């Protein structure tokens, strides 16, 4: 169904543990914090918030100044300090690739991919997107099927969506971190308040955005748009469990471009390059 409305942070890919044989008798071995590939501890979540582009930090200030900010930072940093692997390594990559003033389309996901493909983490900071050399997951394959059906583009050979982000497509998960092999493990820990703030501030500060809300989880965020003049597209989630109930055939990608052109903005080129390009 389509409706128009005018209406410490991350870890690297592996955890490092102390050598049990070097532990003194009677002592309990403690896991070391996850480290980056260079061997240094990853930046804390607070440091990653501090490093946000200034425009996005302004949008997120109501959350950063709230009582929910410090507990979220403590939780994520504590998980890393306990030796758990947390994805993605770059929590706010979606915000670094697309500035607020450049956003044209917002696509909402839930939480990052929690798995790996042949040793490479799937998640790399953009909703639905996967890192280069990672096989395309089922939901993303259905997204490509819909683009092929409505626009005639050939399905790409990879699932890295960086080129969409660089054109103004904000690919935002509502939870921005996850423990490896544990889906939704960081849900209800404060991320939802963070991303709700971001969605609301973006909607209230800007006009004429396209919001693609797929599935009940994303559609619940419609209330955050505050009745502003945005184009809201709703459909079932592209998961294989629900895509055939209305996502396939929804026409969202063509409709979004028609709306952008009508309002004097460049449409999105939904094609991907032949080879995956990591742009930041």
PLY file of the C-alpha trace (Angstrom):
ply
format ascii 1.0
element vertex 280
property float x
property float y
property float z
element edge 278
property int vertex1
property int vertex2
end_header
0.00 0.00 0.00
1.28 3.49 -0.86
0.13 6.64 0.86
1.19 10.21 0.12
1.19 12.70 2.96
1.34 16.40 2.54
1.44 16.17 5.42
32.38 2.74 23.64
31.17 2.02 20.93
32.03 -0.35 18.36
34.32 -3.12 18.12
36.33 -4.42 15.29
35.62 -7.78 13.83
37.10 -9.97 16.59
37.49 -9.91 20.36
40.91 -10.35 21.98
41.26 -12.29 25.23
44.16 -12.66 27.60
46.24 -15.84 27.59
44.70 -18.11 30.20
48.04 -19.76 30.83
49.45 -16.42 31.96
46.75 -15.89 34.58
48.07 -16.14 38.14
46.76 -19.01 40.22
43.48 -18.19 41.88
42.80 -15.22 39.64
39.94 -15.01 37.16
40.85 -14.29 33.57
39.09 -11.19 32.27
38.37 -10.53 28.60
40.20 -7.61 27.09
38.20 -4.92 25.34
37.69 -5.48 21.66
40.40 -3.79 19.62
40.67 -2.39 16.15
42.63 -4.06 13.39
45.56 -1.78 14.29
45.53 -3.15 17.83
44.23 -0.03 19.59
40.92 0.10 21.46
38.02 1.41 19.36
36.73 4.91 20.08
34.11 5.16 22.79
30.54 5.84 21.78
30.79 9.25 23.41
33.81 9.99 21.20
31.85 8.95 18.14
29.01 11.26 19.13
31.53 14.07 19.61
32.97 13.41 16.13
29.59 13.73 14.40
29.38 16.35 11.65
28.21 19.59 13.34
24.91 19.73 11.46
23.90 16.24 12.60
25.09 16.96 16.13
22.72 19.93 16.18
19.86 17.63 15.18
20.82 15.19 17.94
21.45 17.74 20.72
18.06 17.13 22.38
19.04 13.47 22.83
22.66 14.18 23.81
21.43 16.54 26.51
18.82 14.07 27.77
19.02 11.53 30.58
19.06 8.69 28.01
22.43 9.61 26.48
24.85 8.52 29.22
23.20 5.11 29.86
23.36 4.28 26.15
27.06 5.14 26.02
27.75 3.09 29.16
25.89 0.11 27.76
27.61 -0.02 24.36
31.05 0.71 25.80
30.51 -1.89 28.51
29.66 -4.55 25.94
32.89 -3.83 24.10
34.90 -3.74 27.32
33.52 -7.17 28.16
35.10 -8.53 24.98
31.94 -8.75 22.92
32.04 -7.98 19.21
29.73 -5.13 18.29
28.73 -4.16 14.76
29.19 -1.90 12.87
32.64 -0.51 13.58
31.59 2.95 12.36
28.32 3.62 14.17
27.36 6.88 12.47
28.58 6.14 8.97
25.15 6.88 7.46
25.33 10.39 8.90
28.84 10.98 7.61
27.87 9.99 4.06
24.73 12.17 3.87
24.44 15.64 5.40
21.05 16.88 6.65
20.71 19.52 3.93
21.39 16.91 1.23
18.80 14.37 2.41
16.10 13.68 -0.18
14.92 10.18 0.77
14.86 8.45 4.17
14.76 4.63 4.24
14.33 3.19 7.73
15.66 -0.19 8.85
15.61 -1.80 12.30
19.01 -2.89 13.62
22.28 -3.70 11.85
23.04 -7.10 10.36
24.48 -9.24 13.14
26.24 -11.86 11.03
29.29 -12.36 8.87
29.74 -13.66 5.35
32.90 -15.68 4.83
34.60 -13.83 7.67
33.46 -10.32 6.71
30.84 -8.54 8.84
27.71 -7.76 6.85
26.98 -4.47 8.63
28.85 -1.33 7.68
26.67 1.45 9.00
23.91 1.83 6.39
20.46 0.26 6.72
19.92 -2.68 4.33
23.40 -2.20 2.78
26.24 -4.70 3.14
29.97 -4.29 2.92
31.76 -5.01 -0.37
32.39 -8.70 -1.11
29.46 -9.67 1.14
26.69 -11.60 -0.56
23.40 -9.72 -0.93
20.93 -10.64 1.85
17.35 -11.70 0.99
15.62 -8.40 1.90
18.06 -6.43 -0.21
17.59 -8.84 -3.10
13.87 -8.08 -2.95
14.62 -4.34 -2.96
16.64 -4.86 -6.13
13.81 -6.94 -7.63
11.40 -4.07 -7.09
13.80 -1.57 -8.66
14.25 -3.87 -11.65
10.49 -4.32 -12.06
9.59 -0.64 -11.79
12.59 1.06 -13.41
14.10 -1.64 -15.61
17.56 -1.53 -14.06
19.55 -4.75 -14.03
20.10 -6.17 -10.53
23.57 -5.19 -9.25
26.30 -7.68 -8.47
26.79 -6.41 -4.92
24.82 -4.86 -2.07
26.91 -1.83 -1.08
24.58 1.19 -1.17
27.14 3.95 -0.60
26.31 5.58 -3.94
22.69 5.98 -2.84
23.84 7.65 0.38
26.02 10.08 -1.55
22.97 11.15 -3.59
20.93 12.02 -0.51
19.39 8.71 0.56
19.61 8.44 4.34
19.76 4.71 5.12
19.01 4.80 8.82
18.53 1.93 11.23
16.47 2.74 14.31
19.00 0.83 16.44
22.60 1.54 15.45
24.59 -1.27 17.08
24.21 -5.01 17.64
26.21 -7.82 19.21
27.59 -10.37 16.78
25.23 -13.32 16.22
22.57 -11.81 18.50
19.77 -10.08 16.61
18.15 -7.09 18.32
20.55 -7.44 21.26
20.94 -3.65 21.56
17.25 -2.83 21.12
15.50 -0.96 23.94
18.82 0.27 25.33
18.38 3.89 24.27
19.06 3.87 20.55
15.38 4.27 19.73
15.24 7.57 21.63
18.33 8.70 19.74
17.03 7.89 16.28
13.50 9.07 17.10
15.05 12.45 17.93
16.99 12.44 14.67
13.94 11.53 12.56
11.78 14.14 14.25
14.36 16.92 13.99
15.05 16.08 10.35
11.34 16.12 9.53
10.69 19.39 11.34
13.74 21.27 10.03
13.37 20.25 6.38
10.54 20.14 3.85
9.65 17.87 0.96
11.46 14.70 2.04
10.47 11.22 0.89
10.07 8.70 3.72
9.97 5.01 2.76
8.40 3.14 5.67
8.45 -0.61 5.16
6.75 -2.81 7.73
5.00 -1.99 10.99
8.20 -1.06 12.84
9.08 1.68 10.36
5.47 2.81 9.90
5.20 3.47 13.64
7.70 6.28 13.10
5.25 8.25 10.96
4.03 10.03 14.08
7.49 11.61 14.41
7.03 13.58 11.18
4.77 16.09 12.90
2.36 16.57 10.01
4.99 18.40 7.95
4.83 18.43 4.14
6.62 15.18 3.31
5.87 12.35 0.91
5.32 9.16 2.91
5.42 5.78 1.15
4.30 2.69 3.07
4.54 -0.99 2.16
5.21 -4.35 3.83
8.80 -5.09 4.74
10.97 -6.49 1.89
11.78 -9.58 3.93
10.99 -12.86 2.14
8.32 -13.40 4.80
6.32 -10.35 3.71
7.63 -8.96 0.40
4.95 -10.73 -1.65
2.21 -9.12 0.44
2.72 -5.75 -1.22
6.35 -4.68 -1.19
6.98 -6.21 -4.60
5.01 -4.01 -6.95
4.82 -1.02 -4.59
6.56 1.29 -7.06
8.24 3.31 -4.32
11.50 4.00 -6.14
9.75 5.36 -9.24
7.27 7.33 -7.10
10.08 8.90 -5.08
11.80 10.14 -8.21
8.57 11.50 -9.65
8.01 13.47 -6.45
11.58 14.81 -6.39
11.41 15.96 -10.00
8.01 17.59 -9.42
9.54 19.59 -6.57
12.61 20.68 -8.50
15.14 18.22 -7.09
17.43 15.80 -8.85
16.03 12.23 -8.86
17.98 9.35 -7.35
19.89 7.09 -9.70
18.96 3.78 -8.10
21.52 1.88 -10.18
24.73 0.77 -8.47
28.20 0.74 -10.02
29.48 -2.56 -11.37
31.98 -2.75 -8.53
31.19 -1.91 -4.91
32.50 1.48 -3.87
33.13 2.40 -0.25
32.92 6.20 -0.34
33.85 7.02 3.25
0 1
1 2
2 3
3 4
4 5
5 6
7 8
8 9
9 10
10 11
11 12
12 13
13 14
14 15
15 16
16 17
17 18
18 19
19 20
20 21
21 22
22 23
23 24
24 25
25 26
26 27
27 28
28 29
29 30
30 31
31 32
32 33
33 34
34 35
35 36
36 37
37 38
38 39
39 40
40 41
41 42
42 43
43 44
44 45
45 46
46 47
47 48
48 49
49 50
50 51
51 52
52 53
53 54
54 55
55 56
56 57
57 58
58 59
59 60
60 61
61 62
62 63
63 64
64 65
65 66
66 67
67 68
68 69
69 70
70 71
71 72
72 73
73 74
74 75
75 76
76 77
77 78
78 79
79 80
80 81
81 82
82 83
83 84
84 85
85 86
86 87
87 88
88 89
89 90
90 91
91 92
92 93
93 94
94 95
95 96
96 97
97 98
98 99
99 100
100 101
101 102
102 103
103 104
104 105
105 106
106 107
107 108
108 109
109 110
110 111
111 112
112 113
113 114
114 115
115 116
116 117
117 118
118 119
119 120
120 121
121 122
122 123
123 124
124 125
125 126
126 127
127 128
128 129
129 130
130 131
131 132
132 133
133 134
134 135
135 136
136 137
137 138
138 139
139 140
140 141
141 142
142 143
143 144
144 145
145 146
146 147
147 148
148 149
149 150
150 151
151 152
152 153
153 154
154 155
155 156
156 157
157 158
158 159
159 160
160 161
161 162
162 163
163 164
164 165
165 166
166 167
167 168
168 169
169 170
170 171
171 172
172 173
173 174
174 175
175 176
176 177
177 178
178 179
179 180
180 181
181 182
182 183
183 184
184 185
185 186
186 187
187 188
188 189
189 190
190 191
191 192
192 193
193 194
194 195
195 196
196 197
197 198
198 199
199 200
200 201
201 202
202 203
203 204
204 205
205 206
206 207
207 208
208 209
209 210
210 211
211 212
212 213
213 214
214 215
215 216
216 217
217 218
218 219
219 220
220 221
221 222
222 223
223 224
224 225
225 226
226 227
227 228
228 229
229 230
230 231
231 232
232 233
233 234
234 235
235 236
236 237
237 238
238 239
239 240
240 241
241 242
242 243
243 244
244 245
245 246
246 247
247 248
248 249
249 250
250 251
251 252
252 253
253 254
254 255
255 256
256 257
257 258
258 259
259 260
260 261
261 262
262 263
263 264
264 265
265 266
266 267
267 268
268 269
269 270
270 271
271 272
272 273
273 274
274 275
275 276
276 277
277 278
278 279
